[in-house]
């Protein structure tokens, strides 16, 4: 089994920055792709960014140029640096991981961390 634990959420003003981190534990040898999703109130959960085991990245159009995903395989962590935050970035952010090297329907989810951006 794989456990994902996020940290780093909080309240920030528009234009500010936050850095989310996710640490994987347990059967981490099962993990290949990792990523971040988010879910705003009343909306569906959506993909934010993904990163393969080799470091290839993919971003939602809404965050391109503002968010950067990275991972440290030695520490079993994935990070999301979020800059130039907007009120519409407000959501619960979830770390995700997959046994495949691309994420379509993640095998594992974290519990989520709240990000609130005030205008």
QUIJOFEN-V901288 format. One record per residue. N is the residue number from 1. PHI is phi in radians with two decimals (* if undefined). NEAR is the number of other C-alpha atoms within 8 Angstrom. D_LAST is the distance of its C-alpha to the last C-alpha in whole Angstrom. Layout:
N,PHI,NEAR,D_LAST ; N,PHI,NEAR,D_LAST
//
This chain:
1,*,4,40 ; 2,-2.07,10,37 ; 3,-2.05,10,34 ; 4,-2.07,14,30 ; 5,-2.22,11,28 ; 6,-1.63,14,25 ; 7,-2.69,8,23 ; 8,1.85,9,20 ; 9,-1.24,11,17 ; 10,2.84,9,14 ; 11,-1.85,8,11 ; 12,-2.52,11,9 ; 13,-1.38,9,6 ; 14,-0.95,11,5 ; 15,1.63,8,9 ; 16,-1.46,9,11 ; 17,-2.30,10,14 ; 18,-2.49,11,15 ; 19,-2.18,10,19 ; 20,-1.68,12,20 ; 21,-2.25,11,24 ; 22,-2.43,12,27 ; 23,-1.93,11,30 ; 24,-1.72,11,33 ; 25,-2.47,9,36 ; 26,1.63,7,39 ; 27,-1.46,8,41 ; 28,-1.17,9,39 ; 29,-1.12,4,42 ; 30,-1.36,8,41 ; 31,-1.51,11,37 ; 32,-2.05,12,37 ; 33,-1.30,15,34 ; 34,-2.33,15,30 ; 35,-2.99,15,27 ; 36,-2.23,13,23 ; 37,-2.13,13,22 ; 38,-2.53,12,19 ; 39,-2.44,11,19 ; 40,-1.56,10,16 ; 41,-0.98,5,17 ; 42,1.33,4,20 ; 43,-2.11,6,20 ; 44,-1.32,6,23 ; 45,-1.17,8,22 ; 46,-2.27,7,22 ; 47,-1.27,11,23 ; 48,-1.82,11,21 ; 49,-2.81,12,24 ; 50,-2.35,15,27 ; 51,-2.54,16,30 ; 52,-1.44,12,34 ; 53,-1.09,10,36 ; 54,-1.56,5,37 ; 55,1.73,8,34 ; 56,-1.28,7,33 ; 57,-2.05,9,29 ; 58,-2.54,7,27 ; 59,-2.27,10,24 ; 60,-1.17,9,22 ; 61,-1.00,5,21 ; 62,-1.20,4,18 ; 63,-2.05,9,18 ; 64,-1.01,8,20 ; 65,1.49,5,20 ; 66,-2.02,9,17 ; 67,-1.90,10,19 ; 68,-2.34,8,22 ; 69,-1.75,13,24 ; 70,-2.57,9,27 ; 71,-2.52,10,30 ; 72,-2.15,8,33 ; 73,-1.13,7,36 ; 74,-1.14,5,38 ; 75,-1.79,6,35 ; 76,0.96,11,34 ; 77,-2.18,12,31 ; 78,-2.32,13,28 ; 79,-2.12,11,25 ; 80,-2.35,12,21 ; 81,-1.54,11,20 ; 82,-2.04,12,16 ; 83,-2.02,10,15 ; 84,0.86,9,12 ; 85,-1.15,13,10 ; 86,-2.10,11,8 ; 87,-0.96,10,6 ; 88,-1.27,5,10 ; 89,-1.45,9,11 ; 90,-1.07,11,11 ; 91,-3.10,11,14 ; 92,-1.54,11,17 ; 93,-1.77,12,19 ; 94,-2.03,13,23 ; 95,-1.42,16,25 ; 96,-2.41,14,28 ; 97,-2.53,14,32 ; 98,-2.42,16,35 ; 99,-1.31,9,38 ; 100,-1.47,8,39 ; 101,-1.63,9,37 ; 102,-2.66,10,35 ; 103,-1.84,12,32 ; 104,-2.03,4,33 ; 105,-2.17,5,33 ; 106,-0.96,9,32 ; 107,-1.38,8,35 ; 108,-2.36,10,33 ; 109,-2.30,11,29 ; 110,-1.48,11,28 ; 111,-1.50,9,26 ; 112,1.71,10,23 ; 113,-2.40,12,20 ; 114,-1.42,10,16 ; 115,-2.09,13,13 ; 116,-2.16,12,10 ; 117,-1.99,14,7 ; 118,-1.60,9,4 ; 119,-1.58,6,0
//
